[in-house]
Amino acid sequence: MKKNQNKQAYAIVTGASKGLGYAYCEELLKLGYNIIGVARDTSSLKELQDKYLDLKVESWDLDLSDIKNSYKLFEKSKDFDIEIVINNAGYGVWGFFEESDLEQELNMIDLNIKTLHILTKLFVQEFQKKNRGRIFNIGSMAAFTPAPVFSSYYASKAYVWSLGVAINTELKKTKSKVRVITLCPGPLKTEFWNRSSNQKEAKYKSTIKVMKTSTYAKKSLLAGLKTKRKNYIITGRSNKMAKSLTKWAPQSIVLNSVYNYQRKRK
Ligand SMILES: NC(=O)c1ccc[n+]([C@@H]2O[C@H](COP(=O)([O-])OP(=O)(O)OC[C@H]3O[C@@H](n4cnc5c(N)ncnc54)[C@H](OP(=O)(O)O)[C@@H]3O)[C@@H](O)[C@H]2O)c1
């Protein structure tokens, strides 16, 4: 892909301090974008600033599960030429619904849904003024089925997918050049599993072969930047097969297999 030529162009990445968000920051820097990285602790981004000296890496420490901070982020960003926003910060709350912690679930809903919704709205409005700009919302393969024993996380990702696909359709129908693309990763080896589950779960995940986080970031970002037509992007053969299964297999079979898969984590 051709490098970005606008030296003033910035990409905002939420959840930039580690995992997928950090990998997106690095891929964007390689493509010539300056970065505004947001997380509760962005100290890790110094490494990227030291590596990409001719570009700027702004580090903003904000807890985005407090929705006031989404507005703060948007207001602060007005001093920059923003071309890309990646709504990536997120986590899950695993467990049987009657046992899982309500406060944690509500905090997750604030981060995964409300903050993403607010930033998508504000930046779509801003980008429409100049008829330019892309928002990438990080969904998940979890968007495509309800999941017993991981119910609220999967439901949050279904919201992200449904919202993004609908907005992107509106944008295409009204001939806008702005896009809201939902990127749907399958499992990646990040700290997500330590925060969103328990230690046993994290070990369980680490035994299966998954795409490298940096490879996923590169492939999904390039596909998302390139597409004019797609509403969402699934990367990798096994993820594409899993999507077909959720579409064609009877729902009772899908629900049973997700239940058995998620329950193993106890
Ligand atoms: N890993 C997977 O298997 C997988 C699969 C599909 C989809 N996803 C999605 O991919 C996205 C990134 O997850 P990941 O795997 O990279 O997880 P991760 O390694 O745990 O990274 C999460 C990032 O979000 C930030 N974050 C967490 N809570 C925040 C808050 N309240 N305010 C601001 N930033 C916050 C974290 O930084 P701080 O802790 O410093 O705040 C960190 O930078 C999530 O939306 C996740 O649902 C992950």
The ligand as an SDF file (V2000), in Angstrom:
LIG
                    3D

 48 52  0  0  0  0  0  0  0  0999 V2000
   -7.2990  -11.0780   22.1280 N   0  0  0  0  0  0  0  0  0  0  0  0
   -8.2880  -11.6870   21.4840 C   0  0  0  0  0  0  0  0  0  0  0  0
   -8.3460  -12.9220   21.3870 O   0  0  0  0  0  0  0  0  0  0  0  0
   -9.3560  -10.8510   20.8150 C   0  0  0  0  0  0  0  0  0  0  0  0
  -10.1970  -11.4770   19.8820 C   0  0  0  0  0  0  0  0  0  0  0  0
  -11.1910  -10.7280   19.2710 C   0  0  0  0  0  0  0  0  0  0  0  0
  -11.3430   -9.3870   19.5770 C   0  0  0  0  0  0  0  0  0  0  0  0
  -10.5060   -8.8000   20.4970 N   0  0  0  0  0  0  0  0  0  0  0  0
  -10.7030   -7.3640   20.7820 C   0  0  0  0  0  0  0  0  0  0  0  0
   -9.5180   -6.6750   20.4660 O   0  0  0  0  0  0  0  0  0  0  0  0
   -9.4590   -5.4720   21.2440 C   0  0  0  0  0  0  0  0  0  0  0  0
   -8.0720   -5.3400   21.8520 C   0  0  0  0  0  0  0  0  0  0  0  0
   -7.8770   -6.4060   22.7630 O   0  0  0  0  0  0  0  0  0  0  0  0
   -6.4490   -7.0560   23.0480 P   0  0  0  0  0  0  0  0  0  0  0  0
   -6.5680   -8.5000   22.7540 O   0  0  0  0  0  0  0  0  0  0  0  0
   -5.3660   -6.2740   22.4320 O   0  0  0  0  0  0  0  0  0  0  0  0
   -6.4340   -6.9020   24.6540 O   0  0  0  0  0  0  0  0  0  0  0  0
   -5.3020   -6.3350   25.6580 P   0  0  0  0  0  0  0  0  0  0  0  0
   -3.9690   -6.8760   25.2900 O   0  0  0  0  0  0  0  0  0  0  0  0
   -5.8560   -6.5980   27.0160 O   0  0  0  0  0  0  0  0  0  0  0  0
   -5.3070   -4.7630   25.3560 O   0  0  0  0  0  0  0  0  0  0  0  0
   -6.4020   -3.9690   25.7030 C   0  0  0  0  0  0  0  0  0  0  0  0
   -6.0490   -2.5110   25.5150 C   0  0  0  0  0  0  0  0  0  0  0  0
   -7.1670   -1.7040   25.9250 O   0  0  0  0  0  0  0  0  0  0  0  0
   -6.7300   -0.7880   26.9260 C   0  0  0  0  0  0  0  0  0  0  0  0
   -7.7990   -0.5500   27.8710 N   0  0  0  0  0  0  0  0  0  0  0  0
   -8.3930   -1.4560   28.6710 C   0  0  0  0  0  0  0  0  0  0  0  0
   -9.2990   -0.8550   29.4530 N   0  0  0  0  0  0  0  0  0  0  0  0
   -9.2780    0.4650   29.1360 C   0  0  0  0  0  0  0  0  0  0  0  0
   -9.9630    1.6020   29.6030 C   0  0  0  0  0  0  0  0  0  0  0  0
  -10.8710    1.5150   30.5770 N   0  0  0  0  0  0  0  0  0  0  0  0
   -9.6780    2.8160   29.0640 N   0  0  0  0  0  0  0  0  0  0  0  0
   -8.7410    2.9200   28.0890 C   0  0  0  0  0  0  0  0  0  0  0  0
   -8.0660    1.8760   27.5990 N   0  0  0  0  0  0  0  0  0  0  0  0
   -8.3270    0.6640   28.1260 C   0  0  0  0  0  0  0  0  0  0  0  0
   -5.5120   -1.4560   27.5570 C   0  0  0  0  0  0  0  0  0  0  0  0
   -4.6190   -0.5180   28.1450 O   0  0  0  0  0  0  0  0  0  0  0  0
   -4.6240   -0.1030   29.7050 P   0  0  0  0  0  0  0  0  0  0  0  0
   -4.7580   -1.3770   30.4890 O   0  0  0  0  0  0  0  0  0  0  0  0
   -3.3350    0.6360   29.8910 O   0  0  0  0  0  0  0  0  0  0  0  0
   -5.8140    0.7980   29.8650 O   0  0  0  0  0  0  0  0  0  0  0  0
   -4.8580   -2.0710   26.3370 C   0  0  0  0  0  0  0  0  0  0  0  0
   -4.1160   -1.1040   25.6380 O   0  0  0  0  0  0  0  0  0  0  0  0
  -10.5900   -5.5640   22.2510 C   0  0  0  0  0  0  0  0  0  0  0  0
  -11.6780   -4.7820   21.8040 O   0  0  0  0  0  0  0  0  0  0  0  0
  -10.9630   -7.0420   22.2360 C   0  0  0  0  0  0  0  0  0  0  0  0
  -12.3150   -7.2580   22.5880 O   0  0  0  0  0  0  0  0  0  0  0  0
   -9.5130   -9.5030   21.1100 C   0  0  0  0  0  0  0  0  0  0  0  0
  1  2  1  0
  2  3  2  0
  2  4  1  0
  4  5  1  0
  4 48  2  0
  5  6  2  0
  6  7  1  0
  7  8  2  0
  8  9  1  0
  8 48  1  0
  9 10  1  0
  9 46  1  0
 10 11  1  0
 11 12  1  0
 11 44  1  0
 12 13  1  0
 13 14  1  0
 14 15  2  0
 14 16  1  0
 14 17  1  0
 17 18  1  0
 18 19  2  0
 18 20  1  0
 18 21  1  0
 21 22  1  0
 22 23  1  0
 23 24  1  0
 23 42  1  0
 24 25  1  0
 25 26  1  0
 25 36  1  0
 26 27  1  0
 26 35  1  0
 27 28  2  0
 28 29  1  0
 29 30  1  0
 29 35  2  0
 30 31  1  0
 30 32  2  0
 32 33  1  0
 33 34  2  0
 34 35  1  0
 36 37  1  0
 36 42  1  0
 37 38  1  0
 38 39  2  0
 38 40  1  0
 38 41  1  0
 42 43  1  0
 44 45  1  0
 44 46  1  0
 46 47  1  0
M  CHG  2   8   1  16  -1
M  END
$$$$
